[in-house]
Amino acid sequence: MRAATFSHYLDVNRRQAGAKLLRKAYTANRLAKMCSGEARRRLYGLKYKYLSSAIEMSPESFYIDSAAKSGTTQILGIRSVEGFAFHIPLEGLSKEAFSSITHGFHQRRIF
């Protein structure tokens, strides 16, 4: 049996870490919907952090599928190839995540 290459090992671990970040973002989002006040704000902050990290780690696994304006806030609909879907204010994404997802070849043109 041939040993796996180091790049294969990194790729598998990157996918596993990305999936873990998406599950954390999903959980933070679900909990935030049940809370109010400071707890809600902090949980949404965690959602944004986890989602941004997952996008930065593997931008080819995400695409923007919608954009809408709510008052003065731009809301993006982001989907992952794993089947997760999130709504996030544009300012909730890190600059690196937004740059990665808008310059990736998986982006759907909505702007």
C-alpha positions as CSV (number, residue, x, y, z in Angstrom):
1,M,0.0,0.0,0.0
2,R,1.4,3.4,-1.0
3,A,1.6,6.2,1.5
4,A,-0.5,9.3,0.8
5,T,1.4,12.4,-0.3
6,F,1.8,15.3,2.0
7,S,-0.3,17.5,-0.3
8,H,-3.1,14.9,-0.1
9,Y,-2.9,15.0,3.6
10,L,-3.1,18.8,3.7
11,D,-6.0,18.7,1.3
12,V,-8.0,16.2,3.4
13,N,-7.3,18.2,6.6
14,R,-8.2,21.5,4.9
15,R,-11.6,20.1,3.9
16,Q,-12.2,18.6,7.3
17,A,-11.3,21.9,9.0
18,G,-13.5,23.8,6.6
19,A,-16.4,21.5,7.3
20,K,-15.9,21.9,11.1
21,L,-15.9,25.7,10.7
22,L,-19.2,25.6,8.7
23,R,-20.8,23.4,11.3
24,K,-19.7,26.0,14.0
25,A,-21.1,28.9,11.9
26,Y,-24.4,27.0,11.5
27,T,-24.6,26.3,15.2
28,A,-23.8,30.0,16.1
29,N,-26.5,31.1,13.6
30,R,-29.1,28.8,15.1
31,L,-28.3,29.9,18.6
32,A,-28.3,33.6,17.7
33,K,-31.8,33.3,16.4
34,M,-33.0,32.1,19.9
35,C,-31.1,34.8,21.8
36,S,-31.4,38.6,22.2
37,G,-29.2,41.5,23.1
38,E,-25.5,41.0,23.7
39,A,-25.6,37.2,23.4
40,R,-27.2,37.5,20.0
41,R,-24.7,40.0,18.8
42,R,-21.8,37.8,19.9
43,L,-23.2,34.7,18.3
44,Y,-23.6,36.4,15.0
45,G,-20.1,37.7,15.3
46,L,-18.9,34.1,15.8
47,K,-20.9,33.1,12.7
48,Y,-19.2,35.8,10.6
49,K,-15.8,34.8,11.9
50,Y,-16.2,31.1,11.2
51,L,-17.7,31.6,7.8
52,S,-15.0,34.1,6.8
53,S,-12.3,31.6,8.0
54,A,-13.9,28.8,6.0
55,I,-14.1,30.9,2.8
56,E,-10.5,32.1,3.2
57,M,-9.3,28.5,3.7
58,S,-11.2,27.2,0.6
59,P,-12.7,29.9,-1.6
60,E,-13.4,27.5,-4.4
61,S,-16.0,25.8,-2.2
62,F,-18.2,28.9,-2.0
63,Y,-20.2,31.2,-4.2
64,I,-22.5,34.2,-3.7
65,D,-26.0,33.3,-4.9
66,S,-27.9,36.4,-4.0
67,A,-27.5,40.0,-2.8
68,A,-30.1,42.3,-1.4
69,K,-30.3,45.6,0.4
70,S,-31.9,45.9,3.8
71,G,-32.0,49.6,4.7
72,T,-28.4,50.7,4.3
73,T,-27.0,47.1,4.7
74,Q,-26.0,44.9,1.8
75,I,-26.9,41.3,2.6
76,L,-25.2,38.4,0.7
77,G,-26.5,34.9,0.3
78,I,-23.5,32.6,0.3
79,R,-23.6,28.8,-0.5
80,S,-21.0,26.1,0.0
81,V,-20.6,23.1,-2.2
82,E,-21.2,21.0,1.0
83,G,-24.8,22.3,1.0
84,F,-24.6,25.0,3.7
85,A,-26.3,28.4,3.0
86,F,-25.9,31.6,5.0
87,H,-27.1,35.2,4.8
88,I,-24.4,37.6,6.0
89,P,-24.1,41.4,5.9
90,L,-21.3,42.5,3.6
91,E,-19.5,44.1,6.5
92,G,-19.6,40.8,8.4
93,L,-17.2,39.1,6.0
94,S,-13.5,39.7,6.4
95,K,-11.9,41.6,3.6
96,E,-9.9,38.5,2.7
97,A,-13.0,36.3,2.5
98,F,-14.9,38.8,0.4
99,S,-11.9,39.2,-2.0
100,S,-11.5,35.5,-2.3
101,I,-15.1,34.7,-3.0
102,T,-15.6,37.6,-5.5
103,H,-12.5,36.7,-7.5
104,G,-13.0,33.0,-7.5
105,F,-14.1,31.2,-10.7
106,H,-17.2,29.7,-8.9
107,Q,-18.8,33.2,-8.4
108,R,-22.2,33.7,-10.0
109,R,-22.5,37.2,-11.4
110,I,-25.1,39.1,-9.3
111,F,-23.6,42.6,-8.9
